[in-house]
Amino acid sequence: QVQLVESGGGSVQAGGSLRLSCAASGYTYGLKCMGWFRQAPGKEREGVAAIYFGDGIAYYADSAKGRFTISQDVAKNTVYLQMNSLKPDDTAMYYCAARAPWGTCRNGRPREVDFPYWGQGTRVTVSS
């Protein structure tokens, strides 16, 4: 089992930045792919970015390219999502997810079906 705890959400004005963190615990030895997803009010949850844990290879949805950066601290079993140039459309609950102990990251936008472990989410609100 893998437990995930997100932090770093909050309220920010358009054009601002936030860095989300996701700390993993439990069976972290088998972590393979970790991803960030978001769900805006009234919309389905969508993949934002993912990283192959250890190797550090990153994958992004088109909407995240150029503004968001996913990174990792393997020693801390933590992944981050640096979000810059935030827009009101980025307002959502952001979730961290993990894939373990097998598999890899899908090329491009991460898909919910690939991730068995989920955090509780952290809310991001971007005002205009």
C-alpha positions in Angstrom: 0.0 0.0 0.0 1.1 3.5 -0.7 -0.3 6.6 1.1 -0.1 10.0 -0.5 -0.5 13.4 1.1 -0.7 16.6 -1.0 0.0 20.1 0.2 0.7 23.5 -1.2 -2.7 24.5 -2.6 -4.2 27.9 -2.0 -5.6 31.0 -3.5 -3.6 33.1 -6.0 -4.2 35.8 -8.5 -3.9 35.1 -12.2 -0.3 35.1 -13.3 0.9 33.9 -10.0 2.6 30.7 -9.0 2.1 27.8 -6.7 4.1 24.7 -5.9 2.3 21.6 -4.9 3.9 18.7 -3.0 3.0 15.1 -2.7 4.6 13.0 0.0 4.4 9.2 -0.4 4.7 6.7 2.5 4.2 3.0 2.9 5.5 0.8 0.1 7.6 3.5 -1.5 10.2 1.1 -2.6 8.0 0.0 -5.4 7.0 3.4 -6.7 7.0 3.6 -10.5 5.0 6.4 -11.9 3.6 9.4 -9.9 1.2 11.8 -11.4 -0.8 14.9 -10.9 -4.5 15.2 -11.8 -7.0 17.9 -11.4 -10.8 18.2 -11.2 -12.5 21.5 -11.8 -16.1 22.1 -10.6 -18.5 20.3 -12.8 -15.8 18.7 -14.9 -14.2 15.3 -15.1 -10.8 14.7 -13.5 -8.0 15.1 -16.0 -4.3 14.2 -16.0 -1.9 17.1 -15.8 1.6 15.6 -15.5 3.5 12.5 -14.5 7.0 11.5 -13.7 8.8 8.1 -13.8 9.9 7.9 -10.2 13.7 7.6 -10.0 14.5 8.2 -13.6 12.8 11.5 -13.5 11.4 11.3 -17.0 8.4 13.7 -17.1 5.2 13.6 -19.2 2.7 16.4 -19.6 -0.8 17.1 -20.9 -0.8 19.7 -23.6 -2.5 22.2 -21.2 0.4 22.0 -18.8 3.3 22.2 -21.2 5.3 25.4 -20.8 3.7 26.5 -17.5 3.8 23.4 -15.2 6.9 21.4 -14.2 6.8 18.1 -12.3 9.9 17.1 -10.3 10.9 14.7 -7.7 13.0 14.3 -4.5 13.6 10.6 -4.4 15.2 10.7 -1.0 12.0 12.3 0.4 9.6 10.2 -1.7 8.1 13.4 -2.8 7.0 14.8 -6.1 6.2 18.4 -6.8 4.2 20.4 -9.3 5.5 23.9 -10.0 2.7 25.9 -11.6 3.5 29.2 -13.1 1.4 31.8 -15.0 -1.7 30.4 -13.4 -5.1 31.2 -15.0 -8.6 31.1 -13.6 -9.1 27.9 -15.7 -6.5 26.2 -13.5 -8.9 26.4 -10.6 -9.5 22.9 -9.4 -8.8 20.2 -6.8 -5.4 18.8 -7.5 -4.7 15.1 -6.8 -1.6 13.2 -6.5 -1.6 9.6 -7.7 0.9 6.7 -7.7 1.5 3.6 -9.6 3.3 0.7 -7.8 4.8 -1.8 -7.8 4.7 -2.5 -11.6 4.3 -0.4 -14.7 5.6 2.8 -16.1 4.3 6.2 -17.1 2.2 6.5 -20.2 3.5 8.9 -22.8 1.6 12.2 -22.8 -1.4 12.9 -20.5 -1.6 10.5 -17.5 -4.7 8.4 -17.3 -6.6 7.6 -14.1 -6.9 4.0 -14.9 -3.1 3.5 -14.5 -3.0 4.7 -10.9 -4.3 2.6 -8.0 -3.2 5.0 -5.2 -4.6 8.5 -4.7 -4.3 11.3 -2.2 -7.1 13.4 -0.8 -6.4 16.4 -2.9 -5.4 20.0 -2.4 -7.4 22.9 -3.7 -6.1 25.6 -6.0 -8.1 28.7 -6.7 -7.0 31.3 -9.2 -8.8 34.6 -9.3 -8.8 37.0 -12.2 
